[in-house]
Amino acid sequence: MKKRLFTPGPTPVPESVMLRMAEPIIHHRHPEFSELFTRVCENLQYVFQTAHEVLTLTSSGTGAMEAVVCNVHSPGETAVYVNGGKFGERWGEILRAYGVNAVEVRVEWGDSVLPGQIQSALEQHPNARAVYLTHSETSTGAATDVKEIAKVVRERKDVLTIVDGITAVGALELRMDEWGIDCVVTGSQKGLMIPPGLAFVAVSPRAWESINSSRCPRYYFDLRAARKALGSNDTPWTPAISLLTGLDAALAMICREGIEQVWARHARLATALRSATKALGLQILAKEPSNALTAIRIPESIDSKKFSTFLKKTYGITAAGGQGALAGKIIRISHLGYYDELDMIAVISAIEMALTGCGFAFERGAGIRAAQESFLRHSP
Ligand SMILES: *Cc1c(COP(=O)(O)O)cnc(C)c1O
């Protein structure tokens, strides 16, 4: 049976990228590595839309989140973070672990924070040094208006805007420099289309000022060490070399397509899946849905376990369930990274058959038709 992965990380890896990773390993203190790493760093800057350094860490995405917190702050400082899902909540946990006074802006899971909520949090906590956002909240499928919020934060010159872009980079429009964002983090197994194991942090000059004066303990994740090594097209410690080789191939694909076209493709796939969802009589959890994934509410009449087992056992489809309080209530379908129109048609078709298998009443074919119409209306 053909396996089809529809989870929002890890995401499918293109064949050409897998073949590159199968090549004999190179050594990271030799010119062939510096040449590759220089190209990777430049292409990462393009993907992040920044002229500032993008640092590569060998860890999962959470490592990059932790690196930002322990480099930017000193214990006892105050920071605001948005908890609109599992990953926003994680910012709070990391901040507290490093002795930062973490002020939570809570939004209903599935909702997106409004610029006004950030404004009032900053008014109530004028000593806050940073605002932590999640651009695409992978646990709920909600998108945050990072551009507008960054504007509000920029009105205070001592406050940094820090963005978890882990399912946003390479999927949603994100212009780090133009929007005035100070740190953006991502992980390798999401929009960058390679396996898990690398994480990235882009850092603005303002953020470097905080990093250079921070009093938090740090060693492996010391961003000053990563910056210094970058000066000689290198990393301070042995990186996941094979993943960097794969990344080189994946970034070449993104550059060939063009970042704007990559964002447009994600929008096209997301729009079609959303209209199919509605045509099937199902609901989308997020009010402002992310173009990286769609979280669909599972009707109460359906046994969610039976539904996902049907997808997996009958059609080889792996989708993601809900996390925490959303367990059993939603199914999350990814369109993040290496996907095209017919991947969406396939997953919608499987969903329709699984719904039928679970006894749900709807007009069979309605989802497929809605998706086809959407694709025909929005052809590239
Ligand atoms: C996947 C993800 C993370 C965590 O990344 P890991 O690689 O699992 O450590 C954090 N934030 C968001 C938004 C994610 O999608």
The ligand as a Gaussian input file, in Angstrom:
#p B3LYP/6-31G(d) Opt

LIG

0 1
 C        6.124000      21.388000      15.279000
 C        5.992000      22.675000      15.994000
 C        6.772000      22.993000      17.116000
 C        7.694000      22.009000      17.766000
 O        8.689000      21.597000      16.980000
 P        9.494000      20.241000      17.331000
 O       10.300000      20.116000      16.076000
 O        8.496000      19.168000      17.535000
 O       10.319000      20.520000      18.515000
 C        6.643000      24.235000      17.683000
 N        5.785000      25.140000      17.195000
 C        4.998000      24.875000      16.135000
 C        4.057000      25.929000      15.658000
 C        5.081000      23.638000      15.506000
 O        4.300000      23.377000      14.444000

